Amino acid sequence: MPISHDTYARLLSLADQAPLDALALNERTLARAKTLGYNLIGQVRNAPASRLRADLGAERAEELHRVLLEYGLRRPADAPDTP
């Protein structure tokens, strides 16, 4: 059963506050992201793809994007520079 846009937005708000290590990420990707100050899911989800690639490299940025999608955590519609 599909959920409403408002319900999805509220769920994303909760997910954005969750720690990044709640995601099933490679240890190196998680460590690198945390070293650079990405501690919450929302920080990654809302960051422009170009910023993530510059900070983490293309492979790790793609892993983050893929894992977010696996959990149903789409990037905001107005997020610039989606991969």
C-alpha positions in Angstrom: 0.0 0.0 0.0 1.5 3.4 -1.0 2.0 6.0 1.7 1.2 9.7 1.3 3.8 12.3 0.5 3.4 13.8 4.0 3.9 10.5 5.7 7.0 9.8 3.6 8.3 13.3 4.4 7.8 12.6 8.2 9.6 9.3 7.9 12.5 10.9 6.0 12.8 13.5 8.7 13.2 10.7 11.3 15.6 8.8 9.1 17.7 11.9 8.5 18.3 12.2 12.3 19.6 8.6 12.5 23.4 7.9 12.8 25.1 7.1 9.5 26.4 3.8 11.0 22.8 2.6 11.0 23.3 1.9 7.3 25.0 -1.2 6.0 28.1 0.4 4.7 31.6 -0.8 4.0 33.8 0.0 7.0 36.1 2.1 5.0 33.3 4.2 3.6 31.7 4.7 7.0 35.1 5.6 8.6 35.9 8.1 5.8 32.5 9.7 5.9 32.6 10.1 9.7 36.1 11.5 9.5 34.8 14.2 7.1 31.9 15.0 9.5 29.1 13.0 7.9 27.6 11.6 11.0 23.8 11.6 10.2 21.9 10.0 7.3 20.4 13.4 6.5 23.9 15.0 6.0 24.6 12.5 3.3 21.1 12.4 1.8 21.0 16.2 1.4 24.6 16.7 0.2 25.0 17.4 -3.5 26.4 14.4 -5.3 29.4 16.4 -6.5 30.3 17.3 -2.9 30.1 13.6 -1.9 32.3 12.6 -4.9 34.8 15.3 -4.0 34.9 14.4 -0.4 34.7 10.6 -0.6 35.6 9.6 -4.1 33.3 8.3 -6.8 33.2 4.7 -5.6 32.3 5.5 -1.9 29.8 8.2 -3.0 28.1 5.7 -5.2 28.0 3.2 -2.4 26.3 5.7 -0.1 23.8 6.6 -2.8 23.0 2.9 -3.5 22.6 2.1 0.1 20.3 5.0 0.7 18.1 3.9 -2.2 18.1 0.3 -0.9 16.6 1.7 2.3 14.1 3.8 0.3 15.8 7.1 1.3 15.6 9.1 -1.9 17.4 12.3 -2.3 15.3 15.4 -2.1 13.6 16.4 -5.4 15.4 19.8 -5.3 18.8 18.4 -4.4 21.3 19.6 -6.9 23.5 17.4 -8.9 22.0 14.0 -8.5 24.1 11.1 -9.8 
